[in-house]
Amino acid sequence: MAARKKRIVKTVADEQYSELEMYCIWLHEYYNALLRAGFKYDVAITVMMDKMSYPDWVSYKMPKDIDIQNYMDEEDED
């Protein structure tokens, strides 16, 4: 009887995603779920753009007025 080879176990690297990356991944999954549910692509995008349609467990944080003002000031400097 031939000797068995040892199995090599491959592990997945622990990837730490930023909040932005997690939000983008969630948006992609949300879009795909809407398409699987039978929505047309244009309706799915419209539903995705409406922040009120998000479930409660999605941590979407509205930007504060000061953040928006800082962004606009940086844009004006260029």
C-alpha positions as CSV (number, residue, x, y, z in Angstrom):
1,M,0.0,0.0,0.0
2,A,1.3,3.4,-1.0
3,A,2.1,6.0,1.7
4,R,-0.4,8.8,1.9
5,K,0.7,12.4,1.3
6,K,0.1,14.9,4.0
7,R,-2.6,17.4,3.2
8,I,-1.5,21.0,3.1
9,V,-4.1,23.3,4.7
10,K,-4.4,26.7,3.1
11,T,-5.6,29.5,5.4
12,V,-7.0,32.8,4.3
13,A,-5.2,35.9,5.5
14,D,-6.9,37.9,8.1
15,E,-8.0,41.0,6.2
16,Q,-9.1,44.0,8.1
17,Y,-11.4,46.2,6.0
18,S,-11.9,49.9,6.6
19,E,-15.4,51.2,7.2
20,L,-15.5,52.6,3.7
21,E,-14.6,49.2,2.2
22,M,-17.2,47.4,4.3
23,Y,-19.8,49.9,3.2
24,C,-18.9,49.4,-0.5
25,I,-19.0,45.6,-0.1
26,W,-22.4,45.9,1.5
27,L,-23.7,48.2,-1.3
28,H,-22.6,45.7,-3.9
29,E,-24.3,42.8,-2.0
30,Y,-27.5,45.0,-1.6
31,Y,-27.5,45.7,-5.3
32,N,-27.1,42.0,-6.2
33,A,-29.9,41.0,-3.7
34,L,-32.2,43.6,-5.3
35,L,-31.5,42.1,-8.8
36,R,-32.1,38.5,-7.5
37,A,-35.4,39.7,-6.0
38,G,-36.5,40.7,-9.4
39,F,-35.9,44.4,-9.6
40,K,-34.7,45.9,-12.8
41,Y,-31.2,47.4,-12.7
42,D,-32.4,51.0,-12.9
43,V,-35.0,50.5,-10.1
44,A,-32.3,48.7,-8.0
45,I,-30.0,51.6,-8.3
46,T,-32.8,54.0,-7.4
47,V,-33.6,52.0,-4.3
48,M,-29.9,51.8,-3.3
49,M,-29.5,55.6,-3.5
50,D,-32.4,56.1,-1.0
51,K,-30.7,55.9,2.4
52,M,-34.1,55.5,4.0
53,S,-34.4,52.0,2.4
54,Y,-31.3,50.7,4.3
55,P,-32.0,48.3,7.1
56,D,-31.4,49.5,10.7
57,W,-28.3,47.4,11.1
58,V,-26.4,49.2,8.4
59,S,-24.1,51.8,9.9
60,Y,-24.4,54.7,7.5
61,K,-23.4,57.9,9.1
62,M,-24.5,61.2,7.5
63,P,-21.6,63.6,7.1
64,K,-21.7,66.5,9.5
65,D,-22.0,70.1,8.1
66,I,-18.4,70.9,9.3
67,D,-17.1,67.9,7.3
68,I,-18.9,69.0,4.2
69,Q,-17.6,72.6,4.6
70,N,-14.0,71.3,5.1
71,Y,-14.4,69.3,1.9
72,M,-15.7,72.3,0.0
73,D,-12.9,74.5,1.3
74,E,-10.3,71.9,0.2
75,E,-11.9,71.8,-3.3
76,D,-11.8,75.6,-3.6
77,E,-8.0,75.7,-2.9
78,D,-7.2,73.6,-6.0
